[in-house]
């Protein structure tokens, strides 16, 4: 089964129960999106990792969240304006090099990776990496831009798992509130990856989950670090949770008999 309520139509979603995602490899550890962080997640038993991608000025695709080096490394500058020979010298937390997406995929061939495409300039390098590594069944591509995800899906093919962009998520939310609009929700894109709420407004609700599952959509929620909130969402029937607190989510799922490696 894909998650809780949806049979898996894509290899990426073929998991017996709610999917635990290690967000940026476990950002709470202070070395987010480093191979050390990802290795720690895998050692804990995580088989789904989450990362973002940016491309350097010469087209090297990084597993890295920010558009600049400034926040998490000992260097500064806009990634897209710097060549790989300079970016490779940066150290996350002053210690760990920035990995390429290809390094991440190659380090753990059994692991699946959720990829958030942050810039249009990363689209072509991502397509090349997916093709070169034969990773189409191991990845899910997401973005805040429907144009980016559509561009990747168009070039990689129908086997690629992708997540809804915000406009489609907005339509899903509307349809959960106004049932007459439900026929407008398409099940062509297999995932909705959403926050639990925006400000005080809940996004993930029982009606939204019910509608998503009727349309064949898996619902993954980010980024949940509190055990009580994890339990609430799992009780509601979400299909996956992304977290920075890897041990917390593992403990919650273990107590529920839903931790599967």
C-alpha positions in Angstrom: 0.0 0.0 0.0 1.1 3.6 -0.6 1.0 5.1 2.9 -2.4 4.6 4.7 -5.2 5.3 2.3 -3.9 5.0 -1.2 -2.7 1.9 -3.2 0.7 2.7 -4.7 0.7 3.6 -8.4 4.3 4.6 -8.2 7.3 2.7 -7.0 8.3 5.6 -4.8 5.1 5.3 -2.8 5.2 1.6 -2.3 5.6 1.5 1.5 3.6 -0.5 4.1 2.3 2.4 6.2 2.9 6.1 6.8 6.2 7.1 5.2 8.7 8.7 7.5 10.9 11.3 5.7 14.2 12.6 7.1 13.8 16.3 6.3 17.1 17.6 4.9 18.6 14.4 6.5 17.4 15.6 9.9 18.0 19.3 10.0 17.8 19.4 13.9 21.3 17.9 14.0 22.9 21.1 12.7 24.5 19.6 9.6 21.4 19.6 7.3 21.8 18.3 3.8 25.2 16.8 4.4 26.2 13.2 3.7 26.9 12.9 7.5 23.3 13.9 8.2 21.9 11.6 5.6 24.1 8.7 6.9 22.8 9.3 10.4 19.2 9.1 9.1 19.9 5.8 7.3 21.6 4.4 10.4 18.5 5.2 12.3 16.5 3.2 9.8 15.1 5.9 7.5 14.6 4.8 3.9 13.1 8.1 2.7 15.2 11.2 2.7 14.2 14.7 1.7 16.4 17.3 0.1 16.3 20.4 -2.1 18.3 21.0 -5.2 20.2 24.0 -6.6 22.5 24.1 -9.6 25.9 25.8 -9.6 26.8 28.2 -12.5 28.4 25.3 -14.3 25.4 23.0 -13.9 26.5 20.8 -11.0 23.3 19.8 -9.0 23.6 20.1 -5.3 21.6 18.6 -2.5 21.2 21.9 -0.7 18.3 24.0 0.6 19.3 27.6 0.4 19.9 29.7 -2.7 23.0 31.1 -0.9 25.8 29.6 1.1 25.6 32.1 3.8 23.3 30.5 6.4 24.7 27.1 6.9 28.3 27.1 5.5 31.5 28.9 6.1 31.3 30.7 2.7 29.0 33.2 1.2 27.5 33.8 -2.3 24.6 32.8 -4.5 24.9 29.1 -5.5 23.7 29.7 -9.1 26.3 32.4 -9.6 29.3 30.3 -8.3 31.1 27.5 -10.1 31.4 24.0 -8.5 35.1 24.5 -7.9 34.3 27.2 -5.4 31.1 25.7 -3.9 32.9 22.4 -3.2 35.2 24.3 -0.8 32.3 25.4 1.4 31.7 23.4 4.6 28.3 22.9 6.2 28.6 23.9 9.9 32.3 24.5 9.1 32.8 20.7 8.8 30.9 18.9 6.0 31.1 19.5 2.3 28.0 20.1 0.3 27.0 16.9 -1.5 25.8 16.6 -5.1 22.5 14.9 -5.7 24.3 12.2 -7.6 26.5 11.5 -4.5 23.4 11.2 -2.4 21.7 8.8 -4.8 24.8 6.8 -5.2 25.7 6.5 -1.5 22.6 4.5 -0.6 21.1 2.8 -3.6 18.2 1.4 -1.6 17.1 4.8 -0.3 14.3 6.9 -1.9 14.7 10.7 -2.1 12.1 13.4 -2.1 13.5 16.3 -4.2 12.3 19.9 -4.0 13.4 21.9 -7.1 14.2 25.4 -5.9 15.1 27.1 -9.2 14.3 26.7 -12.9 18.1 26.5 -13.5 18.1 23.2 -11.6 15.5 21.5 -13.8 17.8 20.4 -16.7 20.6 19.1 -14.4 18.0 17.2 -12.3 16.7 15.5 -15.5 20.2 14.5 -16.4 21.0 13.1 -12.9 17.7 11.1 -12.8 18.4 9.6 -16.2 22.2 9.0 -15.6 21.6 7.3 -12.3 18.5 5.4 -13.4 16.7 6.8 -10.3 13.2 7.4 -11.7 11.5 4.9 -9.4 13.5 6.1 -6.4 12.6 9.8 -6.4 9.6 12.1 -6.0 10.0 15.6 -7.5 8.3 18.6 -5.8 8.4 22.3 -6.2 6.5 25.5 -5.3 6.4 26.0 -9.1 4.1 23.8 -11.1 6.2 24.8 -14.2 9.3 23.2 -12.7 7.7 19.9 -11.8 5.9 19.7 -15.1 9.1 20.3 -17.0 10.8 17.4 -15.2 7.8 15.1 -15.5 7.6 15.9 -19.3 11.2 14.9 -19.9 11.6 12.0 -17.5 8.2 10.3 -18.2 5.1 9.0 -16.6 6.9 6.7 -14.1 8.1 9.7 -12.2 6.4 10.5 -9.0 5.6 14.2 -8.5 3.9 16.3 -5.9 1.3 19.0 -6.3 2.4 22.6 -6.5 0.6 25.2 -4.3 -2.2 26.1 -6.9 -3.3 22.5 -7.0 -3.1 22.1 -3.2 -5.3 25.3 -3.0 -7.9 23.6 -5.2 -7.7 20.5 -3.1 -8.3 22.6 0.1 -11.2 24.4 -1.6 -12.8 21.2 -2.7 -12.6 19.8 0.8 -14.6 22.8 2.0 -17.0 23.0 -1.0 -17.8 19.5 -2.2 -19.4 20.7 -5.4 -15.8 21.6 -6.6 -14.4 18.2 -5.9 -14.6 17.0 -9.6 -12.0 19.7 -10.4 -9.4 17.9 -8.3 -7.2 15.7 -10.5 -5.5 12.5 -9.4 -2.9 12.7 -12.1 -0.2 14.0 -9.7 0.0 11.4 -7.0 1.1 13.4 -3.9 0.0 16.4 -2.0 2.9 17.6 0.3 1.6 20.2 2.6 2.0 21.9 6.0 -0.4 20.9 8.7 -1.6 24.6 8.8 -0.9 28.0 7.5 -0.8 30.4 10.4 -4.0 29.5 12.4 -5.7 28.0 9.4 -5.6 24.2 9.2 -4.6 22.6 5.9 -4.8 19.0 6.8 -8.3 18.0 7.8 -10.3 14.8 7.7 -12.4 16.1 4.7 -9.2 16.9 2.8 -7.7 13.5 3.5 -10.9 11.8 2.5 -11.1 13.7 -0.7 -7.4 13.1 -1.5 -7.7 9.4 -0.9 -10.8 9.2 -3.1 -8.8 10.9 -5.8 -5.9 8.5 -5.3 -3.6 11.1 -3.7 -1.2 10.5 -0.9 -0.8 13.3 1.6 2.6 14.0 3.2 2.9 16.7 5.8 5.9 18.9 6.6 7.7 19.6 8.8 6.4 18.0 12.0 8.8 17.8 15.0 6.3 17.5 17.9 5.3 14.0 19.1 1.8 15.0 19.9 1.3 16.6 16.5 2.7 13.5 14.8 0.3 11.3 16.7 -2.7 13.6 15.8 -1.9 13.6 12.1 -1.2 9.9 12.0 -4.5 9.2 13.8 -6.2 11.4 11.1 -4.8 9.2 8.4 -1.9 11.0 6.7 0.3 9.0 4.4 3.6 10.4 5.4 5.4 12.9 7.7 8.6 14.9 7.2 10.6 15.7 10.3 13.8 17.3 11.5 13.5 15.2 14.8 14.3 11.8 13.5 14.3 9.9 16.8 11.0 11.4 17.8 9.2 10.3 14.6 10.8 6.9 14.8 9.7 6.5 18.4 6.1 7.6 17.6 5.8 5.1 14.7 7.5 2.3 16.7 5.0 2.7 19.5 2.1 2.5 17.0 3.6 -0.5 15.3 4.1 1.5 12.1 7.9 1.8 11.9 9.0 -0.3 8.9 12.6 -0.4 7.5 
